[in-house]
Amino acid sequence: MNALPKSVAPPLRLLLGPGPSPVDPRVLDALSRPTLGHLDPAFLAIMDEIRDMLRAVLGTENELTFPMSGTGSAGMETCLVNTLEPGDRVLVGVNGVFGARMAEVARRAGARVSTAEVEWGRPVTADVLREAARGESFKALCVVHAETSTGALTDVAALRPVADELGALLVVDCVTSLGGLPVELDAWGVDAAYSGTQKCLSCPPGLSPVSLSARAQAGLAARKHPVQSWYLDLSLVGSYWGGERAYHHTAPINMLYGLHEALRIALEEGLATRYARHASVARSLAARLEAMGLELLVAPEHRLAPLTSVRVPAGVDEARVRRFLLERHAIEIGGGLGPLKGAIWRIGLMGSGATEANAERVSTALSEALAEQGRSVGSPD
């Protein structure tokens, strides 16, 4: 290296893709506060406040509730490797990339995995799961609440009876729903759930809130085999977050400051008000896109408020559209994944990014991008 690189100076983007979302300025400020030691009494008090606020946002009284050090995929692995042992049978509802990822993680944990396959863009239903189960029993039933790859919402509460029929723990991905849609773990009977900080909480990626029910925690204590991952072993990490304060690993102190502030912002706004804001802005965006003659992937009754998937019109270069938005308007939106690659755009209006102004700005920019390719569309207004 001949010379040191310059200090990082990233361009300012409006993040309206599937995540990360725009980080609230208050969260950015919290990230810059003085770093403490991970066993400093002042930091331990902050940890306790994070746990209390997380329980409120997750709708649970679960004792084993705290953020794991890692992104949402670390939370997925945490819940699966702690609830599953080699040879356990697992049924996974797959209606997108992240359901398929749950199945793959379960296989790598040594579980025998069956899947209930659903058309991408549709929710996982009780009937589909019962048909796939064929009357057999399972250790866990796994579903994605808000499928980020499609924008489809699954009714988790309706799946608890299915889990009971199967004798299964109910494991749920709440990565894109937490903070933008109602999440009620106790009322829904969820046994293990995980999320991420970079979606509707408007915090940078790097932490994954997890929560285990008393039933799941009892199963963890009765395991015959050690948890596959030492780093993600909740019996060890829980001793740090619990009363023992036993050292496990050095916590990401400043990221936890950011999550603390993000949770404060969510509860300060009021969860019901926050969910209504996300829903209102999503309806506005959908109306604008449909006024342009664009087709949405998911039926209205199954759409996520934080994420809207738009079908790419025939003959349009979808990557060129995204590039136009980034270069001309400094707006980032997402493309499709898996079989939907090149077929959809994914627009996220999440957390502090869920505003009427952003719905107007992205739809207007998308109209210009399509016009640049010679496509005549209706006005988004």
C-alpha positions in Angstrom: 0.0 0.0 0.0 1.6 3.3 -1.1 -0.7 5.6 0.7 -3.5 5.3 3.3 -7.0 5.4 1.9 -9.1 8.5 2.7 -11.5 8.4 5.6 -14.8 6.7 4.7 -17.2 9.1 3.1 -20.2 7.1 1.9 -22.8 8.8 -0.3 -26.1 9.7 1.1 -28.8 7.3 0.0 -32.5 7.0 0.6 -32.7 3.3 1.6 -36.1 2.1 0.3 -35.3 -1.5 -0.4 -35.8 -4.6 1.7 -33.3 -3.5 4.3 -31.3 -1.9 5.7 -33.8 0.9 6.2 -32.9 4.6 6.9 -31.3 4.9 10.3 -33.0 7.3 12.6 -30.7 10.3 13.5 -31.3 9.6 17.2 -30.0 6.1 16.7 -26.9 7.4 14.9 -26.2 9.7 17.8 -26.6 6.9 20.3 -24.0 4.8 18.4 -21.4 7.5 18.9 -21.6 7.6 22.7 -18.7 6.5 24.9 -17.9 2.8 24.8 -18.2 1.0 28.2 -16.8 -2.3 29.2 -19.3 -5.2 28.7 -19.5 -5.8 32.5 -19.6 -2.2 33.6 -22.5 -1.7 36.0 -23.8 1.2 33.9 -23.8 -1.0 30.8 -25.5 -3.9 32.6 -28.3 -1.4 33.5 -28.7 -0.6 29.8 -28.9 -4.3 29.0 -31.8 -4.7 31.4 -33.7 -1.8 29.8 -33.2 -3.3 26.4 -34.6 -6.6 27.5 -37.7 -4.9 29.0 -38.3 -2.8 25.9 -37.8 -5.9 23.6 -40.4 -7.8 25.6 -42.9 -4.9 25.0 -42.3 -4.8 21.3 -42.3 -8.6 20.9 -45.5 -8.9 23.0 -44.0 -11.4 25.4 -43.1 -12.0 29.0 -40.5 -14.6 28.1 -37.5 -14.5 30.4 -35.1 -15.6 27.7 -35.5 -12.5 25.5 -32.5 -10.5 24.3 -30.5 -9.5 21.2 -27.9 -11.9 19.8 -24.7 -10.5 18.5 -25.2 -10.9 14.7 -27.7 -10.2 12.0 -31.1 -11.7 11.5 -29.6 -14.9 10.0 -27.7 -15.4 13.3 -31.0 -15.2 15.1 -32.4 -17.8 12.7 -29.5 -20.1 13.5 -29.8 -19.4 17.2 -33.4 -20.4 17.4 -32.9 -23.6 15.3 -29.7 -24.9 16.8 -31.1 -24.4 20.3 -34.5 -26.0 19.8 -33.3 -28.9 17.5 -31.1 -31.9 18.1 -29.8 -34.4 15.5 -32.6 -36.6 14.2 -35.4 -34.3 15.2 -38.2 -34.0 12.7 -39.0 -30.4 11.5 -41.7 -29.1 9.2 -41.0 -25.8 7.5 -43.5 -23.6 5.6 -41.6 -22.4 2.5 -43.1 -19.5 0.6 -39.9 -17.6 -0.2 -36.2 -17.4 0.3 -36.2 -17.1 4.0 -38.5 -20.1 4.6 -36.1 -22.1 2.4 -33.2 -20.8 4.5 -34.9 -22.0 7.7 -35.1 -25.5 6.1 -31.4 -25.4 5.2 -30.3 -24.3 8.6 -32.4 -27.0 10.2 -30.8 -29.6 7.9 -27.3 -28.4 8.9 -28.3 -28.8 12.5 -28.9 -32.5 11.8 -32.7 -32.4 11.7 -34.9 -34.4 9.3 -36.7 -31.7 7.4 -40.0 -31.8 5.6 -41.3 -28.7 3.7 -44.7 -27.4 2.9 -44.2 -25.6 -0.4 -46.4 -22.6 -1.1 -46.4 -20.4 -4.3 -44.2 -17.4 -3.7 -46.3 -14.4 -2.9 -48.9 -16.3 -1.0 -49.0 -17.0 2.8 -48.4 -20.3 4.5 -51.8 -21.6 5.7 -52.9 -24.2 8.3 -54.3 -26.4 5.5 -51.1 -26.5 3.6 -49.1 -27.4 6.7 -51.6 -30.2 7.7 -51.4 -31.7 4.2 -47.6 -31.7 4.3 -47.5 -33.2 7.8 -49.6 -36.2 6.8 -50.7 -36.8 10.4 -47.1 -37.3 11.6 -45.4 -35.6 14.6 -42.6 -33.1 14.6 -40.3 -31.4 17.0 -40.7 -28.0 15.4 -43.0 -26.2 13.0 -41.2 -23.2 11.4 -42.7 -20.3 9.4 -41.8 -16.8 8.3 -44.2 -14.2 9.5 -43.2 -11.5 7.0 -41.5 -13.1 4.0 -39.0 -10.4 2.9 -38.4 -12.0 -0.5 -42.0 -11.6 -1.6 -43.8 -9.2 0.7 -46.3 -11.8 1.8 -47.7 -12.0 5.4 -48.6 -15.2 7.1 -51.2 -15.4 9.9 -49.0 -16.9 12.7 -51.8 -17.0 15.3 -53.7 -19.5 13.0 -50.8 -21.9 13.1 -50.6 -22.6 16.8 -53.4 -25.2 16.6 -51.4 -27.0 13.8 -48.3 -27.0 16.0 -50.3 -28.5 18.8 -51.6 -31.3 16.5 -48.0 -32.0 15.5 -46.7 -31.9 19.1 -44.3 -29.2 17.8 -42.7 -26.0 19.0 -43.7 -23.0 16.9 -40.6 -21.2 15.5 -41.2 -17.9 13.7 -39.1 -15.5 11.7 -40.1 -11.9 12.6 -37.2 -10.1 10.8 -39.3 -7.8 8.7 -42.3 -7.5 10.9 -40.9 -6.4 14.2 -41.6 -2.7 14.8 -43.7 -2.4 11.7 -46.5 -4.9 12.1 -48.1 -6.3 15.3 -46.0 -9.1 16.8 -47.7 -10.9 19.8 -45.5 -13.9 20.7 -47.5 -14.8 23.8 -50.9 -14.3 22.4 -50.0 -16.3 19.3 -48.3 -19.1 21.2 -44.9 -18.8 19.6 -42.1 -20.8 21.2 -39.1 -19.3 19.5 -38.8 -16.1 17.5 -36.0 -14.0 16.0 -35.8 -10.7 14.3 -33.2 -8.1 13.1 -32.5 -4.5 13.9 -32.1 -3.1 10.3 -35.7 -3.2 9.1 -38.6 -1.5 10.9 -36.6 -0.6 14.0 -34.4 1.7 11.8 -31.2 0.6 13.5 -28.1 -0.6 11.6 -27.7 -4.3 11.0 -25.7 -6.2 13.5 -28.1 -7.5 16.2 -30.8 -10.1 16.2 -33.5 -10.1 19.0 -34.5 -13.6 20.0 -37.1 -14.9 22.4 -37.8 -18.4 23.7 -41.0 -19.5 25.6 -40.8 -21.4 28.9 -41.6 -24.6 27.0 -38.7 -24.0 24.5 -36.4 -23.1 27.4 -37.3 -26.4 29.2 -36.4 -28.3 26.0 -33.1 -26.5 25.9 -32.3 -27.5 29.5 -33.2 -31.2 28.7 -31.1 -31.6 25.6 -29.2 -34.8 25.1 -26.6 -33.2 22.9 -24.7 -29.9 23.3 -26.0 -27.0 21.1 -24.2 -27.3 17.8 -22.8 -23.7 18.0 -20.9 -22.5 21.1 -21.3 -18.9 20.1 -25.1 -19.2 19.7 -25.7 -21.4 22.7 -28.6 -19.7 24.6 -27.8 -21.5 27.8 -24.4 -19.8 27.8 -25.4 -16.4 26.3 -28.4 -16.3 28.6 -26.1 -16.4 31.6 -24.6 -13.2 30.5 -27.9 -11.4 29.8 -29.5 -12.9 33.0 -28.7 -12.5 36.7 -25.4 -14.3 36.6 -23.7 -11.9 34.2 -21.3 -14.7 33.3 -18.8 -13.7 30.6 -19.5 -15.3 27.2 -18.2 -12.9 24.6 -17.6 -9.2 24.3 -20.9 -7.6 23.5 -21.1 -5.0 20.7 -21.6 -2.2 23.1 -22.3 0.7 20.8 -24.7 -1.3 18.6 -26.7 -2.1 21.8 -26.8 1.7 22.5 -28.3 2.0 19.0 -30.9 -0.7 19.7 -31.8 0.9 23.0 -32.6 4.2 21.3 -34.4 2.5 18.5 -36.7 0.7 20.9 -37.2 3.9 22.9 -38.3 5.6 19.6 -40.8 2.8 18.8 -42.4 2.8 22.3 -42.4 6.6 22.4 -44.4 6.7 19.2 -46.7 4.0 20.5 -46.9 0.6 18.9 -50.5 1.0 17.6 -49.7 4.4 16.1 -46.5 3.0 14.5 -48.3 0.1 12.9 -51.0 2.4 11.6 -48.4 4.6 10.1 -46.8 1.7 8.2 -50.1 0.5 7.0 -51.3 3.9 5.8 -48.0 4.6 3.9 -48.1 1.1 2.3 -51.7 1.7 1.1 -50.6 5.1 -0.4 -47.6 3.5 -2.2 -49.8 0.7 -3.6 -52.4 3.2 -4.9 -49.6 5.2 -6.6 -48.1 2.2 -8.2 -51.4 0.9 -9.4 -52.3 4.3 -10.8 -49.1 3.9 -12.9 -50.5 0.7 -14.3 -48.1 -1.5 -12.4 -49.1 -4.8 -10.9 -48.3 -5.8 -7.3 -47.2 -9.4 -6.6 -49.2 -10.1 -3.4 -53.0 -9.9 -3.0 -54.1 -6.9 -0.8 -55.2 -9.1 2.1 -51.8 -10.8 2.3 -49.5 -7.8 1.7 -46.9 -6.7 4.2 -47.1 -3.0 5.2 -43.3 -2.6 5.4 -42.5 -4.2 2.0 -44.2 -4.0 -1.3 -43.3 -6.2 -4.3 -44.0 -4.8 -7.8 -44.0 -6.9 -10.9 -41.5 -5.7 -13.6 -43.4 -5.0 -16.8 -42.6 -7.1 -19.8 -39.6 -5.8 -21.8 -38.3 -3.6 -19.0 -34.7 -4.0 -17.8 -35.3 -4.2 -14.1 -31.6 -3.7 -13.1 -31.4 -0.6 -15.3 -34.4 0.8 -13.4 -32.7 0.3 -10.1 -29.5 1.8 -11.4 -31.4 4.8 -12.7 -33.0 5.3 -9.2 -29.7 5.1 -7.5 -27.7 7.3 -9.9 -30.4 9.9 -10.6 -32.3 10.0 -7.3 -30.0 8.4 -4.7 -32.8 5.9 -4.0 -32.1 2.3 -3.3 -34.8 -0.3 -4.0 -34.4 -4.1 -4.1 -34.7 -6.6 -6.9 -36.1 -10.1 -6.8 -34.5 -13.2 -5.3 -34.5 -16.8 -6.4 -37.2 -17.5 -9.0 -38.4 -13.9 -8.8 -34.9 -12.5 -9.8 -35.5 -10.0 -12.6 -39.3 -10.3 -12.1 -40.1 -7.9 -9.3 -38.9 -4.9 -7.4 -39.1 -4.8 -3.7 -39.8 -1.4 -2.1 -39.4 -1.1 1.7 -41.1 1.7 3.6 -39.8 0.8 7.1 -39.3 2.5 10.4 -38.4 6.1 10.0 -38.5 5.6 6.2 -42.2 4.8 6.3 -43.5 8.3 5.3 -45.9 9.7 2.7 -43.1 11.8 1.3 -41.0 8.7 0.6 -44.0 6.9 -1.0 -44.4 9.9 -3.3 -40.7 10.2 -4.0 -40.0 6.6 -4.9 -43.1 6.3 -7.1 -42.3 9.4 -9.0 -38.7 8.3 -9.5 -39.9 4.9 -10.7 -42.2 6.6 -13.2 -39.2 8.5 -14.6 -37.1 5.4 -14.7 -39.7 3.6 -16.8 -40.1 6.6 -19.1 -36.3 6.5 -19.6 -36.9 3.0 -21.2 -39.7 4.3 -23.4 -42.5 2.9 -21.2 -45.6 5.1 -20.9 -47.1 4.9 -17.4 -49.9 6.7 -15.6 -49.3 9.4 -13.1 -48.5 8.2 -9.6 -50.4 11.2 -8.1 
